[in-house]
Amino acid sequence: MSEQILNAVQVEGLTYSYNGTEALRGIDFAVRTGEIFGLLGPNGGGKTTAFRILSTLLLPDGGNASVFGVDVVRDPLAVRRRIGVVFQNQSLDRRLTAKENLVHQGHLYGLQGNLLEQRIDEVLTRLGLADRAASIVEKLSGGLRRRVELAKGLLHQPDLLLLDEPSTGIDPGARLDFWEYLQLLRREEGVSVLLTTHLLDEADKCDRLAILDRGAIVADGTPGELKSRIGGDMIALTSNDTDGLAAKLPQAIGVTPQVIDGRVRFEHTDGPRLVARLMEALPRQIESVTVSKPSLEDVFIHLTGHRFQQQTPDEDQR
């Protein structure tokens, strides 16, 4: 069996442009069956465009994308039968109850009668919503509404769940609950998950992820693998003469720094020991020193040379 069919998602050379702007520049990635995969990027990075293509809402300009071996362009109806989609913006009818929203969703997929009732009971119970079935959606909290959205996406028992910014509009506690449900779905029902996110802590929970920057994938792997690319500690310095300090560091301690958001940043295999040398060499020019283990934002800066949020507006805002 080919690798394309073994993977839940296979993307090869995918391109898309709008108004002369390249939203996707030949991206490649694969989502393995049964994993939670993240597309991490700031607004404008291209992740929502990729999401729309995989959910059959956009036609790519070039390249290929398939879901369990089914091409999203050639057979979009077959793809839609295999996927559940939860959009960033709410798609619920706020004036209906949670159950009424699910009934309408079921009818779209041809579910009726006892089978539909059974599936609604199953997903509401699975997501801890059984006692909220008769609640009007507009009276539910943001976290509970997000669960109803997830219930809609799972009603027809998809093999792949596509989530666009799943934590939008929910508080940190509800976000933790949401991730527990994702892990449960993957573990007990074998659902594969692809999500887009701009939240670094959310990306850290994924099995694997791809980092998007200006329409290109700059790295992919597990969160641990990506952080290991830095291979040491991250050191950040503040100074009343940032540029002057940065200019002196190569000769003083043999490092090549970056100046980002008014701080001098660089990597080193032994941060604490280097800080002692640094304070001895340039004591009057340094106001503060921070030493930390690499984060996904550090990986992004290391690969792109700029901070995570320094981007053009997202494609949703065009």
Secondary structure in CASP SS format (residue, H / E / C, confidence):
PFRMAT SS
TARGET T0000
AUTHOR 0000-0000-0000
METHOD secondary structure of the structure
MODEL  1
M C 1.00
S C 1.00
E H 1.00
Q H 1.00
I H 1.00
L H 1.00
N E 1.00
A E 1.00
V E 1.00
Q E 1.00
V E 1.00
E E 1.00
G E 1.00
L E 1.00
T E 1.00
Y E 1.00
S E 1.00
Y E 1.00
N C 1.00
G C 1.00
T E 1.00
E E 1.00
A E 1.00
L E 1.00
R E 1.00
G E 1.00
I E 1.00
D E 1.00
F E 1.00
A E 1.00
V E 1.00
R E 1.00
T C 1.00
G C 1.00
E C 1.00
I E 1.00
F E 1.00
G E 1.00
L E 1.00
L E 1.00
G C 1.00
P C 1.00
N C 1.00
G C 1.00
G C 1.00
G C 1.00
K H 1.00
T H 1.00
T H 1.00
A H 1.00
F H 1.00
R H 1.00
I H 1.00
L H 1.00
S C 1.00
T C 1.00
L C 1.00
L C 1.00
L C 1.00
P C 1.00
D C 1.00
G E 1.00
G E 1.00
N E 1.00
A E 1.00
S E 1.00
V E 1.00
F C 1.00
G C 1.00
V E 1.00
D E 1.00
V C 1.00
V C 1.00
R C 1.00
D C 1.00
P H 1.00
L H 1.00
A H 1.00
V H 1.00
R H 1.00
R H 1.00
R H 1.00
I E 1.00
G E 1.00
V E 1.00
V E 1.00
F C 1.00
Q C 1.00
N C 1.00
Q C 1.00
S C 1.00
L C 1.00
D C 1.00
R C 1.00
R C 1.00
L C 1.00
T E 1.00
A H 1.00
K H 1.00
E H 1.00
N H 1.00
L H 1.00
V H 1.00
H H 1.00
Q H 1.00
G H 1.00
H H 1.00
L H 1.00
Y C 1.00
G C 1.00
L C 1.00
Q C 1.00
G H 1.00
N H 1.00
L H 1.00
L H 1.00
E H 1.00
Q H 1.00
R H 1.00
I H 1.00
D H 1.00
E H 1.00
V H 1.00
L H 1.00
T H 1.00
R H 1.00
L C 1.00
G C 1.00
L C 1.00
A H 1.00
D H 1.00
R H 1.00
A C 1.00
A C 1.00
S C 1.00
I E 1.00
V H 1.00
E H 1.00
K H 1.00
L C 1.00
S C 1.00
G H 1.00
G H 1.00
L H 1.00
R H 1.00
R H 1.00
R H 1.00
V H 1.00
E H 1.00
L H 1.00
A H 1.00
K H 1.00
G H 1.00
L H 1.00
L C 1.00
H C 1.00
Q C 1.00
P C 1.00
D C 1.00
L E 1.00
L E 1.00
L E 1.00
L E 1.00
D E 1.00
E C 1.00
P C 1.00
S C 1.00
T C 1.00
G C 1.00
I C 1.00
D C 1.00
P H 1.00
G H 1.00
A H 1.00
R H 1.00
L H 1.00
D H 1.00
F H 1.00
W H 1.00
E H 1.00
Y H 1.00
L H 1.00
Q H 1.00
L H 1.00
L H 1.00
R H 1.00
R H 1.00
E H 1.00
E H 1.00
G C 1.00
V C 1.00
S E 1.00
V E 1.00
L E 1.00
L E 1.00
T E 1.00
T E 1.00
H C 1.00
L C 1.00
L H 1.00
D H 1.00
E H 1.00
A H 1.00
D C 1.00
K C 1.00
C C 1.00
D C 1.00
R E 1.00
L E 1.00
A E 1.00
I E 1.00
L E 1.00
D E 1.00
R C 1.00
G C 1.00
A E 1.00
I E 1.00
V E 1.00
A E 1.00
D E 1.00
G E 1.00
T C 1.00
P H 1.00
G H 1.00
E H 1.00
L H 1.00
K H 1.00
S H 1.00
R C 1.00
I C 1.00
G C 1.00
G C 1.00
D E 1.00
M E 1.00
I E 1.00
A E 1.00
L E 1.00
T E 1.00
S C 1.00
N C 1.00
D C 1.00
T H 1.00
D H 1.00
G H 1.00
L H 1.00
A H 1.00
A H 1.00
K H 1.00
L H 1.00
P H 1.00
Q H 1.00
A H 1.00
I H 1.00
G C 1.00
V C 1.00
T C 1.00
P C 1.00
Q E 1.00
V E 1.00
I E 1.00
D C 1.00
G C 1.00
R E 1.00
V E 1.00
R E 1.00
F E 1.00
E E 1.00
H E 1.00
T C 1.00
D C 1.00
G H 1.00
P H 1.00
R H 1.00
L H 1.00
V H 1.00
A H 1.00
R H 1.00
L H 1.00
M H 1.00
E H 1.00
A H 1.00
L C 1.00
P C 1.00
R C 1.00
Q C 1.00
I C 1.00
E C 1.00
S E 1.00
V E 1.00
T E 1.00
V E 1.00
S E 1.00
K C 1.00
P C 1.00
S C 1.00
L H 1.00
E H 1.00
D H 1.00
V H 1.00
F H 1.00
I H 1.00
H H 1.00
L H 1.00
T H 1.00
G C 1.00
H C 1.00
R C 1.00
F C 1.00
Q C 1.00
Q C 1.00
Q C 1.00
T C 1.00
P C 1.00
D C 1.00
E H 1.00
D H 1.00
Q H 1.00
R C 1.00
END
